[in-house]
Amino acid sequence: MELLKKTAVEIREALLKKEVSAVELTEEMYKRIEQVENKIGAFNSLTKEYALETAKKVDEKIKNKEELPILAGVPLALKDNINFKGYKTTASSKILENFVSPYDATVSIKLRENLIPVIGKTNLDEFAMGSSNENSAFKKVHNPFNLNKVPGGSSGGSAASVSALESYISLGSDTGGSIRLPASFCGISGFKPTYGRVSRYGLIAFASSLDQIGPFGRCVEDVANLYYAIAGYDKKDSTSLNVKVENPLDTLKNDIKGLKVGVIKELLTDDVDEDVKKAVMSAVKVYEKLGCEIKEVSLPLLKHSIGIYYIVATAEASSNLARFDGVRYGYRTKDPQNLMEMYTKTRQEGFGDEVKRRIMLGTYALSSGYYDAYYKKAQQMRRLVKDDFSRVFKEVDLLVSPVCPNTAFDIGSRNDDPIKMYLTDIGTICANLIGSPAMSVPCGFDKDGMPIGLHLLTDVMKDNLLLQAAYNFERETDFNKQFANI
């Protein structure tokens, strides 16, 4: 068990010192999955053959004293909406239940190049649409800290796998908080990079102008290493930034004295649980102790972010999911009488309720007579929100707030109230609307022992500064070293 509790950085040292082999490590991880997976539900499928084959290559290189990439041999879990050639990629939807990917996403290619054993594909809210990981077509994911509570979504499987010691690191995708919310609920670190820093090629699209792939880990250094391994320009992605990615490890451990930290007034209202508020304000005191300048800032347009997001995201989802029609791949209804019936019944039978809800809302917002009133207006407001943040970033370097107004809630408690569920993301959506890097790091626990996440956000392209600020906070605390008892 102690081996499983190590960070990826510590595991690399153990591999190089030959205290454990990569094959032994991978086999140990599969034993752990066998022990707890029936309680957690983090994985849709396992890729054991590939993982062990990669681990053997790592052991061979260590034996021959060849140089290894930083995360070589460290078992990783991959969200099941990221294509991995030769293995199932389902997006946790019935419509793709038996789809085997014919190609690799760009991040999957990078994982192969870095000799990182991918141990399995993780469960998610169907097509990444949800905040609790209850929308999967296959099974619910459970929070390792309390099996009766949600792990957060949509990347709940990726977060739960790291928290439950079923993987050391993992990849998720974030459209409105889908990395940061599960990281907060599961007591680990999760990072959404600047939009365009990590290629989206091979990620099954939900909302193309908002989606971003990012890493989970047990410590900030693990997250920084995985981010550096997958970041970079990709000509296959038209939104990819052709700007050199500086190694975050070069500045990660530098002190942050003099950093200007802004506390977002609108995200610390009476709607925030008292335990969450106390944990965040205690985290602010840590930054003050580190020599940072603390300042309360106001973002008056932030209150509109939920409305903006759910118009833009659903409109883009309506467009992106039109390709799932039973013609070329995926599920097809049995014995349709004509082409139109094949389309409608395939989508009716293949999509879950939340996906249908968002497609209908998005189609309505894009329809004739409503486009200007809804989608165009939402994009105009998105620009104003961006301007609001640009103004604040002239005054401060880093923004802090709760990831979520509450800790993980009971499974099933919000299923009958979609609006209440959507409001879970009120603190995280802004980063996707403006394209900024953002992160959740553990900052405490509530009275029931459930983890609380601190939300950190910097201006675009300041990813390394964000990781540096997160590392400095983590170094002063021990919240990331407290594990779920499962």
Secondary structure, 3 states (H helix, E strand, C coil): CCCCCCCHHHHHHHHHCCCCCHHHHHHHHHHHHHHHHHHHCCEEEECHHHHHHHHHHHHHHHHCCCCCCCCCCCCEEEECCECCCCCECCCCCHHHCCCECCCCCHHHHHHHHCCCCEEEEECCCHHHCCCCCCCCCCCCCCECCECCECCCCCCHHHHHHHHCCCCCEEEEEECCCCCHHHHHHHCCEEEECCCCCECCCCECCCCCCCCEEEEEECCHHHHHHHHHHHECCCCCCCCCCCCCCCCHHHCCCCCCCCCEEEEEHHHCCCCCCHHHHHHHHHHHHHHHHCCCEEEEECCHHHHHHHHHHHHHHHHHHHHHHHHCCCCCCCCCCCCCCCHHHHHHHHHHHHCCHHHHHHHHHHHHHHCCCCCHHHHHHHHHHHHHHHHHHHHHCCCCCEEEEECCCCCCCECCCCCCCHHHHHHHHCCCHHHHHHCCCEEEEEEEECCCCCEEEEEEECCCCCHHHHHHHHHHHHHCCCHHHCCCCC
